Amino acid sequence: MKVIRLVPALKLGNKLNVDVMDFPDLPEMDLPAGAGVFRETEAAAAQETGAADAGPLEETDAGSFGVISDSCRKRCGITLEYAPRDIRELADRGMDREAMLDYYRQRIYDLVRINISQDWACAGGMEEVMSIVEEHLG
């Protein structure tokens, strides 16, 4: 499984271009498919293991499996479209706001998976991308 970072590259009124960055020096990890966003802080790891001295959990998204090298490269790019017509189509399918967010989260996963030809886990940027999409859901 590939570990990647999402970087919003170009935010337009009807679409968002996202750069998909990978870490060529990072060995492939044996993570569950669709593992999602990992927390960076030691407090998160302590809370997940139930440690008594677990501090407050910060809302960050980065590699909980250790420090990720700064040497990343652009692997590919994806485009998310959220024009009013696109949002109307989702609403016509009976989706509410939460279902639309789930749709876009799955769309991101699927687009990246197609482009890199393997499962992946996100080591950062997913929440930033999703907040931009959420702004346009109305």
C-alpha positions, -999 to 999 in steps of 0.1 A, spaced: 0 0 0 13 34 -10 13 63 15 4 96 -2 -3 132 8 -30 154 -9 -22 190 -17 -49 213 -30 -32 229 -60 -57 251 -78 -91 261 -63 -116 274 -88 -153 282 -86 -164 249 -101 -135 225 -94 -105 217 -73 -72 204 -87 -54 183 -62 -17 172 -64 -11 136 -52 23 134 -36 41 102 -27 73 94 -7 98 75 -29 121 68 1 93 54 23 90 16 21 56 3 12 35 -4 42 13 -33 50 -18 -13 59 -55 -22 56 -71 -10 23 -87 24 26 -69 30 59 -76 67 56 -60 95 75 -34 89 101 -27 110 132 8 124 137 9 132 174 22 110 201 -9 120 221 -30 102 194 -10 71 196 -13 72 234 -50 76 233 -54 48 208 -35 24 231 -54 37 261 -23 51 279 -31 68 312 -9 98 303 -26 105 270 -28 142 264 -54 160 244 -59 147 208 -49 173 182 -69 173 149 -40 169 125 -36 144 97 -2 130 91 18 97 95 12 80 129 37 54 118 66 78 123 82 107 107 76 109 70 105 121 49 103 156 34 114 142 1 81 138 -17 73 140 -54 42 146 -74 28 113 -84 -3 125 -102 -31 150 -100 -69 146 -97 -98 170 -103 -129 172 -81 -158 190 -97 -184 207 -76 -203 230 -99 -239 237 -90 -250 212 -117 -228 185 -101 -243 192 -67 -278 192 -81 -272 158 -96 -262 144 -63 -292 160 -46 -314 144 -73 -300 110 -63 -314 117 -28 -281 126 -11 -280 149 18 -249 170 28 -233 141 47 -239 116 19 -224 141 -6 -193 144 16 -190 106 17 -194 106 -20 -165 130 -25 -143 112 0 -149 80 -19 -144 97 -52 -110 110 -40 -100 75 -29 -111 60 -62 -95 86 -85 -61 83 -67 -63 45 -67 -69 45 -104 -40 69 -111 -15 51 -89 -28 15 -96 -28 4 -60 -44 9 -26 -32 39 -7 -34 56 27 -35 93 33 -7 109 53 -21 144 51 -42 169 32 -75 150 32 -93 173 56 -81 204 38 -94 190 5 -127 180 21 -132 214 37 -128 231 3 -154 207 -12 -177 213 18 -176 251 12 -192 244 -22 -220 221 -11 -241 250 0 
